[in-house]
């Protein structure tokens, strides 16, 4: 079953790439043969074949980046089936930097994009274009044309069906640039809003502002900020411009911290790289996850209203495998008296969202989402929370979820403020 563990990257006279001379790919001798990457890989869970494992993908990456050889169509397919959840990286005893290697491979492949993907990249990049689109989407959702248009089949023909299924009413007004606190001021923070989350995850952003104000922090929302760059970088597109913009915008602010609410964005922000190392260092030193920041600065005299209910916590891959701070969510929710908090079963397996994966590989994504929905049913929890907007959006679009919907844990906390 695990014969892929015996594969040799040094076959045919090839030698491992020396550190410092190019991308470092571990060779077979460095593998502990523990099989942990196999059990944690969501595509292996789906297909149960060696080609859908991290070690096989590393062989393809080595072939591409080190040996400068083209990939076969099948190697290309299996590589792109990866969700980039990085569960393999988090459990690997050899500390393989799989995420960085995968991004390099994507950039080297330069896979041709269809018109829809190109348009999506432009909308993500350009805030003005995105803002102009939102009223049209809001009008479409209110028009009653959604069901009739779905029945025509045109959405599938235009490859828009998967994206359309995720639509919820967008916020049409911008956030204010500043939100002062009404209690004793303890400091100031800047809020990272991301790209589409600013319109489609407004409740979470407002909850974060409410909570930060409640613990004594003024909140600024710089309007010139942009997308974190994750979608671009993980799909082989240039993210340098997006990174440079955010570094310039946030580093110019006299704040104590830069706060992110979506773990997917936070994972990308925490791994920023740029030529200006001092700018990256300044940004990184002030970057903070909202859950950890609230937990660290929570006033002892702030007691929340009780909630007699139960909640299941979904741990996004970006939070579990990269930020590694899911404990903060449980600690925060424990501050709500009467609330029973438990992890969602099988949290180690990706829900299928995977950034843009839910749009590029809908069948694989839905199969993984179905496994997650089964875990939800088994949990018997009355409420569901997740700290990543993309995961919430994808999971909430599942018809099998019935009346239960995921919310960010911040929303439960804000609703429990006295």
Secondary structure as the mmCIF struct_conf table of DSSP 4:
data_model
#
loop_
_struct_conf.conf_type_id
_struct_conf.id
_struct_conf.beg_label_comp_id
_struct_conf.beg_label_asym_id
_struct_conf.beg_label_seq_id
_struct_conf.end_label_comp_id
_struct_conf.end_label_asym_id
_struct_conf.end_label_seq_id
HELX_RH_3T_P HELX_RH_3T_P1 UNK A 3 UNK A 6
TURN_TY1_P TURN_TY1_P1 UNK A 9 UNK A 10
HELX_RH_3T_P HELX_RH_3T_P2 UNK A 11 UNK A 13
HELX_LH_PP_P HELX_LH_PP_P1 UNK A 16 UNK A 18
TURN_TY1_P TURN_TY1_P2 UNK A 19 UNK A 20
BEND BEND1 UNK A 21 UNK A 22
HELX_RH_3T_P HELX_RH_3T_P3 UNK A 28 UNK A 30
HELX_RH_AL_P HELX_RH_AL_P1 UNK A 36 UNK A 40
HELX_RH_AL_P HELX_RH_AL_P2 UNK A 42 UNK A 47
BEND BEND2 UNK A 49 UNK A 49
HELX_RH_3T_P HELX_RH_3T_P4 UNK A 50 UNK A 52
BEND BEND3 UNK A 53 UNK A 53
HELX_RH_AL_P HELX_RH_AL_P3 UNK A 54 UNK A 65
TURN_TY1_P TURN_TY1_P3 UNK A 66 UNK A 66
BEND BEND4 UNK A 67 UNK A 67
HELX_LH_PP_P HELX_LH_PP_P2 UNK A 70 UNK A 72
HELX_RH_AL_P HELX_RH_AL_P4 UNK A 73 UNK A 80
TURN_TY1_P TURN_TY1_P4 UNK A 81 UNK A 81
HELX_RH_AL_P HELX_RH_AL_P5 UNK A 87 UNK A 91
TURN_TY1_P TURN_TY1_P5 UNK A 93 UNK A 94
HELX_RH_AL_P HELX_RH_AL_P6 UNK A 98 UNK A 109
HELX_RH_AL_P HELX_RH_AL_P7 UNK A 115 UNK A 125
HELX_RH_AL_P HELX_RH_AL_P8 UNK A 127 UNK A 143
TURN_TY1_P TURN_TY1_P6 UNK A 144 UNK A 144
HELX_RH_AL_P HELX_RH_AL_P9 UNK A 145 UNK A 152
TURN_TY1_P TURN_TY1_P7 UNK A 153 UNK A 153
HELX_RH_AL_P HELX_RH_AL_P10 UNK A 154 UNK A 157
TURN_TY1_P TURN_TY1_P8 UNK A 158 UNK A 159
HELX_RH_AL_P HELX_RH_AL_P11 UNK A 161 UNK A 165
TURN_TY1_P TURN_TY1_P9 UNK A 166 UNK A 166
HELX_LH_PP_P HELX_LH_PP_P3 UNK A 169 UNK A 171
BEND BEND5 UNK A 173 UNK A 173
HELX_LH_PP_P HELX_LH_PP_P4 UNK A 174 UNK A 176
BEND BEND6 UNK A 177 UNK A 177
STRN STRN1 UNK A 178 UNK A 179
BEND BEND7 UNK A 182 UNK A 183
STRN STRN2 UNK A 187 UNK A 192
BEND BEND8 UNK A 195 UNK A 195
TURN_TY1_P TURN_TY1_P10 UNK A 196 UNK A 196
HELX_RH_AL_P HELX_RH_AL_P12 UNK A 197 UNK A 200
BEND BEND9 UNK A 201 UNK A 201
HELX_RH_AL_P HELX_RH_AL_P13 UNK A 202 UNK A 214
TURN_TY1_P TURN_TY1_P11 UNK A 215 UNK A 216
STRN STRN3 UNK A 217 UNK A 220
TURN_TY1_P TURN_TY1_P12 UNK A 223 UNK A 224
BEND BEND10 UNK A 229 UNK A 229
HELX_RH_AL_P HELX_RH_AL_P14 UNK A 230 UNK A 234
TURN_TY1_P TURN_TY1_P13 UNK A 235 UNK A 236
HELX_RH_AL_P HELX_RH_AL_P15 UNK A 240 UNK A 251
TURN_TY1_P TURN_TY1_P14 UNK A 252 UNK A 252
BEND BEND11 UNK A 253 UNK A 253
BEND BEND12 UNK A 256 UNK A 256
STRN STRN4 UNK A 257 UNK A 260
HELX_RH_AL_P HELX_RH_AL_P16 UNK A 263 UNK A 269
TURN_TY1_P TURN_TY1_P15 UNK A 270 UNK A 271
BEND BEND13 UNK A 275 UNK A 275
HELX_RH_AL_P HELX_RH_AL_P17 UNK A 277 UNK A 286
STRN STRN5 UNK A 287 UNK A 289
HELX_RH_AL_P HELX_RH_AL_P18 UNK A 290 UNK A 297
TURN_TY1_P TURN_TY1_P16 UNK A 300 UNK A 301
HELX_LH_PP_P HELX_LH_PP_P5 UNK A 304 UNK A 306
STRN STRN6 UNK A 309 UNK A 314
HELX_RH_AL_P HELX_RH_AL_P19 UNK A 317 UNK A 317
HELX_RH_PI_P HELX_RH_PI_P1 UNK A 318 UNK A 323
TURN_TY1_P TURN_TY1_P17 UNK A 326 UNK A 326
HELX_RH_AL_P HELX_RH_AL_P20 UNK A 327 UNK A 333
TURN_TY1_P TURN_TY1_P18 UNK A 334 UNK A 335
BEND BEND14 UNK A 336 UNK A 336
TURN_TY1_P TURN_TY1_P19 UNK A 337 UNK A 338
STRN STRN7 UNK A 339 UNK A 343
HELX_LH_PP_P HELX_LH_PP_P6 UNK A 344 UNK A 344
TURN_TY1_P TURN_TY1_P20 UNK A 345 UNK A 348
BEND BEND15 UNK A 349 UNK A 349
BEND BEND16 UNK A 352 UNK A 352
TURN_TY1_P TURN_TY1_P21 UNK A 354 UNK A 356
HELX_RH_AL_P HELX_RH_AL_P21 UNK A 357 UNK A 360
BEND BEND17 UNK A 361 UNK A 361
HELX_RH_AL_P HELX_RH_AL_P22 UNK A 362 UNK A 379
BEND BEND18 UNK A 382 UNK A 382
STRN STRN8 UNK A 383 UNK A 386
BEND BEND19 UNK A 387 UNK A 387
HELX_RH_AL_P HELX_RH_AL_P23 UNK A 389 UNK A 396
TURN_TY1_P TURN_TY1_P22 UNK A 397 UNK A 397
HELX_RH_3T_P HELX_RH_3T_P5 UNK A 399 UNK A 401
TURN_TY1_P TURN_TY1_P23 UNK A 402 UNK A 403
STRN STRN9 UNK A 406 UNK A 407
HELX_RH_AL_P HELX_RH_AL_P24 UNK A 409 UNK A 415
TURN_TY1_P TURN_TY1_P24 UNK A 416 UNK A 416
#
